[in-house]
Amino acid sequence: MKIKKWTGLAIAGSLLVVSACSNSAGTESSSSPTASPSASPTASAAPKDDLTKKFTVTFMQSQGGVIPPADGVGVKMINEKFNVDYKPVLVPSGEYGAKVSTTIAAGDMPDLMGWSGTNFVALAKQGAFLPLDEFINEFPSLKMVPSYVWDGVKVDGKIYGIPRYFPVQYGNTPIIRQDWLDKLGLKMPTNYEELKAVALAFTTKDPDGNGKNDTYGMILQTGIAPNYGMGAYWKPDAWYQKNKEGQVIPNIISDANKQVAMFLADLHKAGALPPDWATTNATNARNSFYAGKGGIYQQQPYDQGPSAFKSLRELQPEAKLVAIPPFKAPDGSQGYMGQPGWSGMYVLNGKLKDDKAKVRRILSILENFRTFIPVDQRNPSNKLFDWNYGGLNAGYKFDNNLLTVEYGKGLVPIEYMENRMWAPNDEANDVSRVPTVTDPLQKSTFASLEQMHKDTKIYLNPVNRVYSETFTAKFWALVSPFDAEVTKMIYGQRSFDDWDKIVAEFLANGGTQMIKEVNDEMKKNNIVGEFQ
C-alpha cells in the first residue's frame, strides 16, 4: 500500500510515530496497536454495556496539525456507534500545557483527557483521577499492557492512567556501513576496541573509494549523541550500575560511562569524529551521515521517511546499513536498554467513580481506536479500518493501493480520539513492511534493526516504573551541565582526572536525593532492573 497525504500529518498505515511530547490525534502510527495479529477486525463495547443508555462524554487532548471542527462527521459517527453525545476539545499542542493547568484549576476536568503533566501523582492522590483496576480485564487492549508499563501509571498500587503505545524495542540503535566493512575486509565489531579499530579504518582507508580523505569513522553531535553505549551496561540514561552503598544509579555518573567518554576522546584525537561535533545539531549530523560522510551512526526503524535513505543510495549505490548488536558487558549481560513502553496517557475524571456504566462506555470508545489492525489488513476490506477513517470515498480514498486521507475536515473518526493502536508485541508492528517504507535501503535497514532487536534481550529501565519527584524535576537539568563538562574532556580541554569532581557536583545538585527516592520506590514496589 502506498500512501499519499493531503495534509502534513502522518496517517495510519504509515510509519510508527512515537513522540513523548505530543498527544496529537492527527498523528498516526501503523505500528502502534492492540490485539493479536489474528484478532477480530471489529471492535465491540465492553460486555457489561448494552448501549441502551445515552451518555454525554467530554474529552480533551492536544492535537498537532489542523484542528478538525468540533461537530464534524467523525464526531457524528462516534455518537451513532456508541450512543453518546461526544464533545471533544482538541487543543493545539503548543497550548495544551496551559490549557490543562487552567482546566484543572477551574475544577472543570472533562470525563477523559490526555495527560503528560508532572503532577500526575499529586492529583491522583487528591482524587482528581479515577482508579481503573477493576476495568482492565474487560478490554483486550488493556489486558495486553505489560505489568512493567502499568507500574509507570500506578499511584499507591492503583492504576490511574491508560498508557498510550510506545514500543519497548526499536529505539535509536547504532548502525554501521556494512558495505564499508566488506570493502575494507573488516568484521562487525563486538567490543569497544574493535569498534575503535573500525572507526579509525573508516576514517583513514577511503572506504567510499573516492580517493579523498573525507570520511569519519563515527558521526557525533552536540550533547554527546549518539552516546554509543553499546548495551544497557554503558547506556547513560539507564539505571543499571550501582554505587558503593548498593544503590542503583544513573549510568551517566558511572565508571562505565567514563570509559565510553574516554573511548570517544581517543577517536576525537585521532580525527575519527567530525571536529565540530559539539556544535552540530541532530539534523545536520543525520544529514552528514546520509550524505555518506560517516560510517557509524544511529537509526530507529520508524519515524523517518525514505528521503534520507534514497539520497544515500543515489550518492553511493552500494550503501548497506545494518544494526550493530549489543556488546557483551563485563558482568556478562548483553542487550540494549528498552524504551518505556508507553508515552503519555489518558486519565478519567475521579467524579465518575459512581457511574461505572459511563466509564465502560468511555473505555469502549478508546478500545475501538486502540484495537490493533495488522499491516496487511489496513485496507477497505477491514471493517474497523474502514470505519476509523470515515468510510471509503467519504473519509478516505483507496485506489490502486494508494491511501489518501484528508485530515482537518472532520471526516475521520480517528482524528477525534486515540490514534495509537496497542501492539500485542513490538514485532507485530512489522515496521519494515509498513506502506511508507518505500525505499529499498530504508526497508533493508529497518529489517536489520527489527531482526537484531528480536534476537537480543532488552533492559527494562527501572526508573520508568517508579515515581521520583526529584527525577521528574531535575534529571535532565543535571544531565546538561554534566555532559558539557564531559564534552570538554573528550576535546582534551579538561582532564578525565576531574571525573569524580563533576560526579560530586551532579550528586550535590539533587542527584543524591534523586537516587534515594528512586531506590526507595524500587524497594517499596519490589521493582528491579531486568532484561527480558
Buried (B, 14 or more C-beta within 10 A) or exposed (E): BEBEBBBEBBBBBBBBBBBEEBBBBBBBBBBBBBBBBEBEBEBEBBEEBEEEEEBEBBBBBBBBBBBBEEEBBBBEBBBEBBBBEBBBBBBBBEEBBEBBEEBBEEEEBBBBBBBBBEBBBEBBEEEBBBBBEEBBEBBBBBEBBBEBBBBBBBBEEEBBBBBBBBBBBBBBBBBBBBBBBEBBEBEBBBEBEBBBBBBBBBBBBBBBEEEEEEBBBBBBBBBBBBBBBBBBBBBBBBBBBEBEEEBBBBBBBBEBBBBBBBBBBBBBEBBBBBEEBBEBEEEBBBBBBBEBBBBBBBBBBBBBBBEBBBBBBEEBEEBBBBBBBBBBBEEEBBBBBBBBBBBBBBBBBBEBEEBBBBBBBBBBBBBBBBBBBBBEBBBBEBEBBBBBBBBBEEBBBBEEEEBBBBBBBBBBBBBBBBBBBBBBBBBBBBBBBBBBBBBEBBBBBBBBBBBBBEEBBBBBBBBBBBBBBBBBEBBEEBBEEBBBBBBBBBBEEBEBEEBEEBBBBBBEBBBBBBBBBBBEBBEEBEBEBEBE
